């Protein structure tokens, strides 16, 4: 990795293909293009709940880590919004009706494993999820609101009320990545973990498509 290239730039460049591959996975493309149903959207929200339960549990454990704690802020917390969305979308007994898909379980296991002991691994998953939420996620939230006639109920996950300027927030986050005290070897490990997180996302969309096909059969 070139010392002239900021780490955040190298990370973005090396993950671009994985990121676009994840977004264009059939299930997500259908939701964005208007072919997906409200049930498809609800299925996605359910899987998000399991992922963010792991990620935000990891954040609580990492708050005292000198490297990871820099990236942790309550402004990003998604669990209360996800739970309110699920109550609105499914009903008060939503917890009895949800289960992780196989990829989600592997994803959660990975977050729990690396984020317990490795600050760089935690940051890799934190970056992949939250910076994605503050980019394409905001667009998806507006789209779902329009498509399914939601007010804030149902898309609270995509509303970051405490972040006035997502673009500025992301710039600060990238500055923090550039300032992280990692050598080239560690930076490569972090990038590889980001690529793994994107792979989990792509495989999750494939799982969702498979579950939908099986339910329709």
C-alpha positions in Angstrom: 0.0 0.0 0.0 1.4 3.4 -1.0 2.3 5.7 1.8 1.0 8.6 -0.4 -2.5 7.2 -0.6 -4.7 8.0 2.5 -6.0 4.8 4.0 -9.6 5.8 3.6 -9.0 6.3 -0.2 -7.2 2.9 -0.5 -10.1 1.3 1.4 -12.7 2.8 -0.8 -10.9 2.0 -4.0 -10.3 -1.6 -3.1 -13.9 -2.2 -2.0 -15.7 -0.5 -4.8 -16.3 -3.6 -6.8 -17.5 -5.6 -3.8 -19.8 -2.7 -2.8 -21.4 -2.4 -6.3 -21.7 -6.2 -6.5 -23.6 -6.2 -3.2 -26.0 -3.4 -4.3 -26.8 -5.1 -7.6 -27.7 -8.4 -6.1 -31.1 -9.4 -7.4 -33.1 -9.1 -4.3 -31.9 -5.6 -3.5 -32.1 -4.5 -7.1 -35.8 -5.6 -7.2 -36.6 -3.6 -4.1 -34.9 -0.5 -5.5 -36.5 -0.9 -8.9 -40.0 -1.4 -7.6 -40.3 -5.1 -8.2 -39.9 -5.9 -4.5 -42.9 -6.2 -2.2 -43.6 -4.8 1.3 -43.0 -8.3 2.6 -39.6 -8.3 0.9 -38.7 -5.1 2.7 -39.9 -6.5 6.0 -37.7 -9.6 5.5 -34.7 -7.3 5.0 -35.5 -5.3 8.1 -35.7 -8.5 10.2 -32.2 -9.5 9.1 -30.8 -6.0 9.8 -32.0 -6.4 13.4 -29.8 -9.5 14.0 -26.8 -7.8 12.3 -27.1 -4.6 14.3 -27.7 -6.4 17.6 -24.3 -8.0 17.1 -22.6 -4.8 15.9 -24.0 -2.5 18.6 -23.3 -5.1 21.2 -19.7 -5.1 20.0 -19.6 -1.3 20.1 -20.6 -1.5 23.8 -17.7 -3.9 24.4 -15.3 -1.7 22.4 -16.0 1.7 24.0 -12.8 1.6 26.1 -10.6 0.4 23.3 -8.3 3.4 22.4 -8.6 2.8 18.6 -12.2 1.5 18.2 -13.7 4.0 20.6 -12.9 6.9 18.3 -15.4 5.6 15.8 -18.2 4.8 18.3 -21.0 7.4 18.7 -24.6 7.1 19.9 -25.6 9.2 16.9 -25.2 6.0 14.8 -27.2 3.7 17.1 -29.9 1.8 15.1 -31.4 -0.8 17.4 -34.2 1.4 18.9 -35.3 2.5 15.4 -35.1 -1.1 14.1 -37.2 -2.4 17.0 -39.8 0.4 16.5 -39.9 -0.4 12.7 -40.4 -4.1 13.4 -43.2 -3.4 15.8 -44.9 -1.2 13.2 -44.3 -3.6 10.3 -45.0 -7.0 12.0 -46.8 -6.2 15.3 -46.0 -6.3 19.0 -45.1 -10.0 19.0 -42.5 -9.5 16.2 -39.8 -11.2 18.3 -41.6 -14.5 18.2 -41.8 -14.3 14.4 -38.2 -13.5 13.4 -35.2 -15.7 12.7 -31.8 -15.2 11.2 -31.1 -16.6 7.7 -28.0 -18.8 7.4 -25.8 -16.0 6.0 -27.0 -13.6 8.7 -26.0 -16.1 11.4 -22.6 -16.5 9.9 -22.3 -12.7 9.6 -23.3 -12.3 13.3 -20.9 -15.0 14.4 -18.1 -13.2 12.5 -18.9 -9.8 14.1 -19.0 -11.4 17.5 -15.8 -13.2 17.0 -13.6 -10.4 15.6 -15.2 -7.5 17.4 -14.6 -9.0 20.8 -10.8 -9.0 20.4 -9.7 -7.0 17.4 -10.3 -3.2 17.1 -9.5 -3.2 13.4 -12.0 -5.9 12.7 -14.6 -4.1 14.6 -13.9 -0.9 12.7 -14.1 -2.8 9.4 -17.7 -3.9 10.1 -18.6 -0.6 11.6 -17.4 1.2 8.5 -19.1 -1.1 6.1 -22.5 -0.8 7.7 -22.8 2.7 8.9 -21.1 4.6 6.1 -23.2 2.5 3.7 -26.3 3.5 5.8 -25.3 7.2 5.5 -24.8 6.9 1.7 -27.1 4.5 -0.3 -29.1 3.8 2.9 -30.6 7.3 3.0 -31.6 6.9 -0.7 -33.2 3.5 0.0 -35.1 4.9 3.0 -36.6 7.7 0.9 -37.5 5.2 -1.8 -39.2 2.8 0.6 -41.1 5.6 2.2 -42.5 6.7 -1.2 -43.1 3.2 -2.5 -44.9 1.7 0.5 -46.5 4.9 1.8 -44.6 5.0 5.1 -44.3 8.1 7.2 -41.4 7.7 9.6 -42.9 4.5 11.0 -41.3 1.6 9.1 -38.2 3.4 7.9 -36.8 4.7 11.2 -33.7 2.7 10.6 -32.8 5.0 7.7 -33.4 8.2 9.7 -30.3 9.6 11.4 -32.0 12.5 13.4 -28.8 13.3 15.3 -26.6 13.7 12.2 -27.3 17.0 10.6 -24.9 16.6 7.7 -24.2 13.0 6.6 -21.5 14.2 4.1 -19.6 16.0 6.8 -19.9 13.1 9.2 -18.5 10.7 6.6 -15.6 13.1 5.9 -14.7 13.2 9.6 -15.0 9.4 9.8 -12.6 9.0 6.9 -10.2 11.4 8.6 -10.4 9.1 11.7 -9.6 6.1 9.5 -6.5 7.9 8.1 -5.4 8.8 11.7 -5.7 5.2 13.0 -2.4 3.9 14.3 -2.2 0.9 11.9 0.8 -0.3 9.9 0.5 -1.4 6.3 -0.1 -5.0 7.4 -2.9 -4.1 9.7 -4.4 -1.8 7.1 -4.5 -4.7 4.7 -6.2 -6.9 7.3 -8.8 -4.3 7.9 -9.5 -4.0 4.1 -9.8 -7.7 3.8 -12.4 -7.7 6.7 -14.4 -5.0 4.9 -14.4 -7.1 1.7 -15.6 -10.0 3.8 -18.4 -7.8 5.2 -19.5 -6.9 1.7 -19.5 -10.6 0.8 -21.8 -11.3 3.7 -24.1 -8.6 2.5 -24.2 -10.0 -1.1 -24.8 -13.5 0.2 -27.6 -12.2 2.5 -29.4 -10.8 -0.5 -29.0 -14.2 -2.2 -30.5 -15.9 1.0 -33.4 -13.5 1.0 -34.1 -14.2 -2.7 -33.9 -18.0 -2.0 -36.3 -17.7 1.0 -38.7 -15.7 -1.1 -38.7 -18.3 -3.9 -39.2 -21.2 -1.4 -42.1 -19.4 0.2 -43.7 -18.9 -3.2 -43.2 -22.5 -4.3 
